[in-house]
Structure formats: structure tokens, C-alpha cells
Amino acid sequence: METVHHTVIVETEGHFGGRIPPAICGDLLKHLDRELRLAVSMAFRGASRVVGRPPAWLQAASDVRFVDVEGRDETILHFEAPEFGAAAPELYEQSELWPTRPAPELTGFEVFSDVMRDVASEDAESDRFDRPLLERIARFDRLAKQGVRAARLQEWRGDRESFTRLDSRVAESAGRLAARAPAARRVKLAGRLDMLRVSTETFTIQLDTGEDVRGVYPGGDFVELRALLRERVVIDGHAIFRPSGGLLRVDAESIELGEGTGEFFSRIPKPTPGESAPSRFRRPQTATTGMNAIFGRWPGDETEEELVAALEELS
């Protein structure tokens, strides 16, 4: 299988070089492995998470191998990553009128680098990430607490080498984007079934307005759906939104013949007005905030004897 050599240069407070502690190296490798897999899934499916067991093509396309470590000040990690076209040729068997998938010579490092660039610039309109991927990137702060300042990922575009940086600043940007993304909402959507891709469980429908909406249909019977190609269908599922509030995709639970379904259901779904993602309201509690600020405290100035007397009077 065709593989590409990549390096990740790790900056740490301890300047470990090639003698990085196993705990830090192990946590970093797990972090990168998970993010690369989510980024590859996002690049091909428009959704970073997979329901159930990951498909064989995803496991093959994100099968990155750690092969060596070196360095004198910074720690240099060496990897081999498979080219998408060699690892998952079935993804490229179906022709496209316009490109909607990564080039076959790319690897997971390139698509993850694209994700990080969009996150670093806080591109709220990007289609390279969804909330689960953003929340995973935001977890880099756990590595920062172990002394990892940054990880610079190498990528190749032809003969051109470049690096993208994953650090606390990028993690903070990911957290802000995740908090801005509106909550998913239940939708019913009608339109012409324009495209099916069995390997990635994805589809596209064309609305009456002429706009295209992409979606995923995990576990769906795509053999039966082929009979509905070019027909009007109705989809029940959930609309997933970008941080900007624009529609990213539809997670379908059912796709059925939609004859007679009116144009009212053939419009781009919008977020529920005033509804925000739950993550926006999550705040870590400290010793002086949250429940800790009020638990075990009585807000008044009454003595214990005065409180007992008041209770007896009320009873």
C-alpha cells in the first residue's frame, strides 16, 4: 500500500527530545489518532462520528502508524499514513461531476491540517468540522496541563512541505466554535433524491428552491433507496448546523417516497430561534463557584435559635 511519511514536532516544557515520558507520548498519540479518524470521516461523510462499528474503508484510510521518535530539544514523532486512493479505492469508484472528496493521493494528515486551519481562523462557515470534532480538538488543553505546548503537523501537497500548529490557542478557538453551533433540531425535508453513495452512507437531495442538501443515513437500506433515485422523497431526521447557524447536513432516520409532500417542507432548515447548544452554558465549577458557592451556606443573618423558633411558629 502507498504510504506517506509525516512528522509531528512536539514542543514541551520539559524539552524531552527523544526521551519523552511514556505517559505524555501515549496521551498525545491517542489524541492525534482520534482526531485524525474524525477528520477523515468528516472529509468523506460530512459527519465526524460513526454510528456503530466504523466501516472498513474508514479504518483503512485512517490507519496511521507511529514508527519512530527522535529529537534533542523538541520531540519529533515519525508516522506513516496511507494514501486514500490506495487504502480505500472503493471511495473513488463512483465518478463525480464536481469534487466532494479529498484527492486520492492525500492522507489523514492533510485533511486534519485543513480542519485546524479553519479552526484557527474561526471560520464559522466551514464544512470541515462539526461539533464532536471541535469538542475533541478543544481537549488539547488536557495535554497542555501535562506540559505539551504545541504539536506541529507536517503535510505534503505534491512536493511542497508545510506545517500546521495545534496548541492551546487553536483549542480555545475550537471551544468557542463548538459553543456557537446551534443545537440540532428535528426536521422533515422534501426534495428530489439527487445522489447516493453506499460506501459512505451519504446522500444529496435537491430542494424545490434548487438548493442542495447533503446528509448521512447510517444503517439505511441503500439497495431500496436506489429505486427512489431522481424521485421526490421525504426525510425525517435532525438538522445539524454550522457555528454560523447555516445548515451543515441532515442526519436521516428515514427516507421514503414523498409524492404529495408540499413545498413548505422543501426549504433549508433554520435553527430554533433562541435555542443554543447546551455546551454554551457548561462552566467548570471551582471551589468558589457553582454549587460550591452556596452549598452549606445560609444567605440570611439569623442565628440557629431564631431559625428554630421561626419553624416552630410556622408549624
Residue pairs with C-beta under 8 A, 6 or more apart in sequence:
1 82
1 83
1 86
1 87
2 82
2 83
2 85
2 86
3 65
3 80
3 81
3 82
3 83
3 107
4 80
4 81
4 82
4 83
4 107
4 109
4 156
5 78
5 79
5 80
6 78
6 79
6 80
6 81
6 107
6 109
6 153
6 154
6 155
6 156
7 76
7 77
7 78
7 79
7 154
8 32
8 76
8 77
8 79
8 151
8 152
8 153
8 154
9 71
9 74
9 75
9 76
9 77
9 151
9 152
9 154
9 163
10 20
10 28
10 74
10 75
10 76
10 77
10 148
10 150
10 151
10 152
11 74
11 148
11 149
11 150
11 151
11 152
12 20
12 24
12 74
12 75
12 147
12 148
12 149
13 147
13 149
14 21
14 147
15 73
15 74
16 24
16 71
16 75
17 70
17 71
17 72
17 73
17 74
17 75
18 69
18 70
18 71
18 72
18 75
18 76
20 69
20 75
23 146
24 143
24 146
24 147
24 148
25 69
25 75
25 77
27 142
27 143
27 146
28 77
28 143
28 148
28 151
29 66
29 77
31 139
31 140
31 143
32 64
32 151
33 64
34 136
35 112
35 133
35 136
35 137
36 62
36 64
36 108
36 109
36 112
37 54
37 58
37 62
37 108
38 48
38 49
38 132
38 133
38 136
39 48
39 108
39 111
39 112
39 114
39 115
39 128
39 129
39 133
40 58
40 61
40 62
40 108
40 111
40 112
41 47
41 48
41 49
41 50
41 54
41 58
41 62
42 48
42 111
42 115
42 128
42 129
42 130
42 133
43 101
43 102
43 111
43 114
43 128
44 58
44 61
44 91
44 101
44 102
44 200
44 202
45 200
45 201
45 202
45 216
46 127
46 202
46 214
46 215
46 216
46 248
46 249
47 130
47 216
47 240
47 249
47 251
48 129
48 130
48 132
48 133
48 136
49 132
50 58
50 218
51 218
51 219
52 218
52 219
55 199
55 200
57 87
57 88
57 90
57 91
57 199
57 200
58 88
60 82
60 87
60 88
61 82
61 84
61 87
61 88
61 91
61 108
62 108
63 82
63 87
64 79
64 80
64 81
64 82
64 107
64 108
64 109
65 79
65 80
65 81
66 77
66 78
66 79
67 78
67 79
67 80
68 77
68 78
69 75
69 76
69 77
69 78
70 76
70 78
79 109
81 107
81 108
81 109
82 107
83 104
83 105
83 106
83 107
84 91
84 92
84 102
84 103
84 104
84 105
84 106
84 107
85 92
85 104
85 105
86 104
88 199
90 199
91 101
91 199
91 200
92 101
92 104
94 197
94 199
102 110
102 111
109 153
109 154
109 155
110 155
110 156
110 157
111 128
112 153
113 153
113 155
113 162
113 164
114 128
115 128
115 129
115 133
115 137
116 137
116 153
116 164
116 165
116 166
116 170
117 164
118 126
118 128
118 129
119 126
119 129
119 134
119 137
119 170
119 173
119 174
119 177
120 164
120 165
120 169
120 170
120 173
122 173
122 176
122 177
124 177
124 180
124 242
124 243
124 244
125 242
125 244
125 246
126 242
127 242
127 248
129 137
129 174
129 177
130 181
130 240
130 248
130 249
131 178
131 181
131 240
131 277
131 279
134 174
134 175
134 177
134 178
134 181
135 174
135 175
135 178
135 279
137 166
137 170
137 171
137 174
138 171
138 172
138 174
138 175
138 178
139 171
140 148
140 166
140 167
140 168
140 170
140 171
140 174
141 168
141 171
141 172
144 167
144 168
144 171
149 167
149 168
150 165
150 166
150 167
151 165
151 166
151 167
152 163
152 164
152 165
152 166
153 163
153 164
153 165
153 166
154 161
154 162
154 163
155 161
155 162
155 163
155 164
177 243
178 243
178 277
178 279
179 277
179 279
179 280
180 243
180 244
180 277
180 280
181 241
181 242
181 243
181 277
182 241
182 245
182 271
182 272
182 275
182 276
182 277
183 271
183 272
183 275
183 276
183 277
183 278
184 238
184 239
184 240
184 241
184 251
185 238
185 239
185 269
185 271
185 272
185 275
186 237
186 238
186 239
187 235
187 236
187 237
187 238
187 239
187 250
187 269
188 234
188 235
188 236
188 265
189 205
189 207
189 213
189 234
189 235
189 237
189 239
189 250
189 265
189 266
189 269
190 207
190 208
190 232
190 233
190 234
190 235
190 258
190 261
190 262
190 263
190 265
190 266
191 205
191 206
191 207
191 208
191 213
191 232
191 233
191 258
191 266
192 205
192 206
192 230
192 231
192 232
192 233
193 203
193 204
193 205
193 225
193 228
193 229
193 230
193 231
193 232
193 233
193 255
194 204
194 205
194 206
194 212
194 230
195 202
195 203
195 204
196 202
196 203
196 222
196 225
196 226
196 229
197 203
198 222
200 216
201 216
201 217
201 218
201 219
201 220
201 222
202 214
202 215
202 216
202 217
203 214
203 215
203 216
203 217
203 225
203 252
203 255
204 212
204 213
204 214
204 215
205 212
205 213
205 215
205 233
205 235
206 212
206 213
207 213
207 266
207 267
207 268
208 263
208 266
208 267
209 266
209 267
209 268
211 268
213 247
213 249
213 250
213 268
214 249
214 250
215 235
215 237
215 249
215 250
215 251
215 252
216 249
216 250
216 251
216 252
217 225
217 252
217 255
218 251
220 252
220 255
225 255
228 255
228 257
231 257
231 258
232 257
232 258
232 259
232 261
233 255
233 256
233 257
233 258
234 255
234 256
234 257
234 258
234 261
234 265
235 250
235 252
235 254
235 255
236 252
236 253
236 254
237 250
237 251
237 252
237 253
237 254
238 250
238 251
238 253
239 247
239 249
239 250
239 269
240 247
240 248
240 249
240 250
240 251
241 247
241 248
241 271
242 248
245 270
245 271
247 268
247 269
247 270
250 269
283 289
283 290
285 291
285 292
286 292
298 307
302 310
